[in-house]
Amino acid sequence: MLKRIFADNFRALVNFELRPGHLSLLLGGNGSGKTSVFDVLGRLRDLIVLGQPASELFAFSRTRWDTRDVQRFEMDAESNGGTYRYALEIQHPAETPGKPFIRSETVTFDGSLLYRFSAGEVQLYRDDQSAGPVFPFRPDQSFLPNLDPPGAKQMARLAGFKDFMARLWIVQPNPFAIETVSKQDQVFLSRDGRNFASFFSYLNSERPEARTELESRLSEALPGFRNLFFRRLGDAKLLLAAFSAEEKPAGDYNLLELSEGQRVLSVLYAAVCGLVLPGAVLCFDEPDNFVSLPEIQPWLQVLRDALDMQDGQAMIVSHHPEVMDYLAQDSLWWFERPSGPVIARPYEADDASPLKLSELIARGAA
């Protein structure tokens, strides 16, 4: 479970800290910094899991009014029976703008060092706290994506941190980006849901129980929906949705023939059924876009049930009254930018008020 996020000198996040709960709702006006928190997590995941270069992830991302040339990030996470702390410093050299590199990177477990990169050198530590290999490494990328599990038997805790980061997902469905063709199975769901067909192909072949759950949820959410299936299209596969005659004429539909809301719901339910694994962390950025009022609350209930069953965690950014009122008793955080840097503070719902949370927010009672 993600317990703490710290970011300094990233966009409008200056000396910023957030301590999310099991299910957290991030509230606040547009431009108040909510999505920036998800961008931090997504970039750290891409650095640690996918091995993307620091220059691609952090170029021109410093706070515009801050003259410091170093960004700092930290994460605390409870996993594998203890607490990990990940710390990263990104250097932005004045002589090569747009080419930041890793100044330092560390991972600790319950205060004991597991990994350190500094001055172009990696130092690994075994689970028994004895020093492991030391070797030079380039500062433009993290070494952690290269950690080889078979060769890291004495470094299971460090491998466990990488596994935790691999179960962190950012989901922000864009119905206009979703592709209808799968050329190969993909075990991940892209942030905008564009690879939904390839992700469903993976569920279909490797996790049939998740596919069955997804189709069951969609049959409850989409009137007349029966199932998803593929039709061969040369070397690729075209994903189709079968409907009975309820609100649509009976037949098979290309995903692009579905409404934007139906496509978004398909991605949202796929995220819950396919990504909520033990210890997973999911960040949903305005999942209610394109979704109607009666559709969002059932999805929230399915999400809550999945998190409880798998001991997962979720954070949601939303302006939707249904989402606000449904999550009013969960972990609420209010974001604002009164004079530059983002401020996030716990928001306590007024249980004595006859007004719903969404009505209080609408009236400016933050």
C-alpha positions, 0 to 999 in steps of 0.5 A: 500500500502506498503510504506517502508521496513526496515531490519537490520542484516538479511543476507546481509541486513544491515540498509537496506531500500526500498520504493516501488511504485505502481508497482516496478521493482527490478534490479541488479545482482545475489546475490545482495539481491533482493530475500532477500527483498521478504524473509523478507516480506514472513517471517513477513507474516508467523509470523503475519498471520500463527503464525509460530515460530520465531525459524523456521523463523529467525534461522541462518539468521543474517548477517554473518560478524555482531556480533550483536545478534538482528535483526530489521525489520520495515514496513510502510503501508497505509491502512484503511485511515492511516499509519501502522508501524510494528516493530519487534526485534528478539533476537539471544541468544548466549547460544542457537544458532538457537533458536531466539525469539521475543524481542519486537513487536509493531504496530502503526496507524498514530503514535498511539500505537495499540499493543506492546509485550515486556518482555513477556507481551502483551499490547493491545490498543483500536481504541480510544487510551485507554489501553486494556487488558494486559497479559503474552505471550510466546516470541517464537511466535507473538500474532497477529495470535490469534487476534479474530476479533469478540472479537476485535470490539474496535480494528478494526485498529489492525485487519485491519493490520492483514488483510493487511498482509494476502493480501501480497503474494510472488510468485515464480513459480516452474513448477516441484513442481506443484501438479496435485491433490487437496484433499481440497480447499485452499484459498492461493497460495503457493510461488512455486505454488505447490498447484495450483490444490487446489487453483483452486478448491477454485476459482471454488467453492467460486469465480467463477468470478475469475475462469472464468477470469483465464480460459479466460486469459489462453485461450488467452495465451495458444493456443488451451486451452479451460478450466480446470476441475476436475476428481474424483480420490478416495477421491481427484480430478485430475486437467485436462486441455482441449485443442482443436486441434490447437497446441496440439492434441485435448483432456484432459491433466494432468498438468504434460503433459503441458510444464514447461512454460504452467504450470508457466503461469497457476500459474502466471495468477492464482495469478493475477486473484485470489490474486489481491484483494483490497489493495493486495501486490504481490511480483513476483520473476523472473516470466519470468522463463520458459516463452517465449518472446511473453508470458510475456508482455501480462501477465504484462499488465493483472497484471497492469490492475488488480492492477489499478482496485483493488488499489493493488501493485506489486514488480517484480524481473527480469533479463528479457529484456521484463520485464525491457523495459515494466516497464521502466517508473515505480518504478525502484530500482537498487541493488548491493553489492559493499563490503558486505551489500546490497545497493538499490537506485532508478534507473532513466531511461534515457528517452533521450537515444535511447537505451532501459532500458535492453540494458543500463543495459546490457552495464553496464549503471547502 
